[in-house]
Structure formats: structure tokens, C-alpha cells
Amino acid sequence: MGIRVLVVDDSVTMRMVVQAAFLDVGWQVTTASNGKEALDLAQQQHFDLVVSDLNMPVMHGLEFIGNMRQHSANQDVPVLVLTTEDDDASKETAAELGVYAWVHKPVDPDTLVALSQDLLDGLAAENSNGASE
């Protein structure tokens, strides 16, 4: 089975761009338009990677990530934040929530896929070597 990705963004265009990039490499993609919708999905299914915007209606991205992390099945799921934001307080909160990378919009889809693949490969290597922090 392929990599399962949850893409969360209130912009239809951004969801389509990111979804197309991951579909092009054979990954399974589920999309959500806000943090609440994403949280519901994350509680119902397993994802190998989450790519989330921050500023969204209904539930902010950091609130979504924090709530998602409260469920044991989602505590170690790698999360990439994909946003236009650049404030230090949000970055600090994201780091505290275990966000693996902060990526600025606009992003080249190939770069996003490569970063995501590198992240997943690195985590797989860590897990297979029994490394822990």
C-alpha cells in the first residue's frame, strides 16, 4: 500500500496543487478544507503524513495539530506546515507540537514531494535502526 497523506488547506487551489503533486508519485491523498474536518478524518483513519495550512476557518492549523496529537495513534505522524506565515511564536508552538518542517507558500510541488519523501525515508531509517531520541 502507498503512502497515505492528509492535506489540509482552506484554499481549493492549494489543495488541488498539493494533491496532484502527491498523486503523481502514487501516494494516496485525502483532503480537508479546515482543521475540524481534518481532525475528524485523522480520528477515523491512519495517515503516514499530514500537510497542513495554519490560517483556516473553523479550526486553526495549530489547534488541529494539537488536538490530533492528543490521540495516541497520531502522536508520531509527521506533520509539515505549509503556510504564508513566518512569525516566531507560531513556529515555536509548531515545534512544541512536533511539527517536522515549516514550508513557505508558494512551494514548488516537486520540492514539496522531495521534502516529504526525504522526511519519510529518514523516519523509516530511524525506526529500522531502533534509534530513539
C-alpha positions as CSV (number, residue, x, y, z in Angstrom):
1,M,0.0,0.0,0.0
2,G,1.2,3.5,-0.8
3,I,1.9,6.5,1.4
4,R,-1.3,8.0,2.8
5,V,-1.3,11.8,3.1
6,L,-3.8,14.2,4.6
7,V,-3.7,17.6,3.0
8,V,-5.4,20.4,5.0
9,D,-5.9,23.8,3.5
10,D,-8.9,26.2,3.1
11,S,-7.7,27.1,-0.4
12,V,-9.2,24.8,-3.0
13,T,-6.4,25.7,-5.4
14,M,-3.7,24.9,-2.9
15,R,-5.4,21.5,-2.0
16,M,-5.6,20.7,-5.7
17,V,-1.9,21.6,-6.4
18,V,-0.6,19.6,-3.4
19,Q,-2.9,16.7,-4.1
20,A,-1.8,16.5,-7.7
21,A,1.8,16.5,-6.7
22,F,1.4,13.6,-4.3
23,L,-0.9,11.7,-6.7
24,D,1.8,12.0,-9.4
25,V,4.1,9.9,-7.3
26,G,1.5,7.3,-6.5
27,W,0.6,8.4,-3.0
28,Q,-3.0,8.2,-1.6
29,V,-4.3,11.7,-0.8
30,T,-7.3,12.7,1.4
31,T,-8.1,16.4,1.6
32,A,-9.8,18.6,4.2
33,S,-10.8,22.3,4.0
34,N,-10.3,23.1,7.7
35,G,-8.8,21.8,10.9
36,K,-12.1,20.4,12.3
37,E,-12.7,18.3,9.1
38,A,-9.1,17.2,9.2
39,L,-9.3,16.2,12.9
40,D,-12.4,14.1,12.2
41,L,-10.5,12.3,9.3
42,A,-7.4,11.8,11.4
43,Q,-9.5,10.2,14.2
44,Q,-11.1,7.8,11.6
45,Q,-8.1,6.7,9.5
46,H,-4.3,6.4,9.6
47,F,-2.1,8.8,7.7
48,D,1.6,8.5,7.1
49,L,2.0,12.2,6.6
50,V,-0.1,15.4,7.3
51,V,0.5,18.6,5.3
52,S,-1.5,21.5,7.0
53,D,-2.0,25.2,6.4
54,L,-2.3,27.4,9.5
55,N,-4.9,30.1,8.9
56,M,-8.2,28.3,8.2
57,P,-11.8,28.8,9.2
58,V,-13.5,26.6,11.9
59,M,-10.2,25.4,13.4
60,H,-6.7,26.9,13.0
61,G,-3.9,24.6,11.9
62,L,-2.0,24.6,15.2
63,E,-5.2,23.8,17.0
64,F,-5.8,20.9,14.7
65,I,-2.3,19.6,15.1
66,G,-2.5,19.9,18.9
67,N,-5.9,18.1,19.0
68,M,-4.6,15.4,16.6
69,R,-1.6,14.8,18.8
70,Q,-3.9,14.0,21.8
71,H,-4.8,10.7,20.2
72,S,-2.1,8.1,20.7
73,A,-2.4,6.8,17.1
74,N,-1.5,10.3,15.8
75,Q,1.3,11.3,18.2
76,D,4.1,10.3,15.9
77,V,2.6,11.1,12.5
78,P,4.9,13.5,10.7
79,V,3.4,16.9,10.1
80,L,4.5,19.6,7.6
81,V,3.1,23.1,8.0
82,L,2.6,24.7,4.6
83,T,1.8,28.4,5.1
84,T,2.5,32.1,4.2
85,E,3.0,32.8,7.9
86,D,6.5,33.5,9.3
87,D,6.1,34.5,12.9
88,D,8.3,33.1,15.6
89,A,5.5,32.4,18.1
90,S,3.7,30.1,15.6
91,K,6.9,28.4,14.7
92,E,7.7,27.8,18.4
93,T,4.2,26.4,19.0
94,A,4.5,24.2,15.9
95,A,7.9,22.8,17.2
96,E,6.3,22.1,20.6
97,L,3.6,20.2,18.8
98,G,6.1,18.0,17.0
99,V,5.9,19.6,13.5
100,Y,8.7,18.3,11.4
101,A,9.0,21.1,8.9
102,W,7.8,24.6,8.2
103,V,7.3,25.2,4.4
104,H,6.5,28.6,2.9
105,K,3.9,29.1,0.2
106,P,4.1,29.2,-2.6
107,V,6.1,26.0,-2.9
108,D,7.2,24.1,-5.9
109,P,5.2,20.8,-5.9
110,D,8.3,18.7,-6.8
111,T,10.2,20.3,-3.9
112,L,7.3,19.5,-1.5
113,V,7.2,15.9,-2.7
114,A,11.0,15.6,-2.4
115,L,11.0,17.1,1.1
116,S,8.1,14.8,2.2
117,Q,9.9,11.7,0.8
118,D,13.1,12.6,2.5
119,L,11.3,13.1,5.8
120,L,9.5,9.7,5.5
121,D,12.7,8.0,4.4
122,G,14.6,9.5,7.4
123,L,11.9,8.4,9.8
124,A,11.8,4.9,8.3
125,A,15.6,4.6,8.7
126,E,15.4,5.8,12.3
127,N,12.7,3.2,13.1
128,S,14.6,0.4,11.4
129,N,17.8,1.2,13.2
130,G,16.0,1.4,16.6
131,A,17.2,4.9,17.1
132,S,15.4,7.0,19.6
133,E,15.8,10.5,20.9
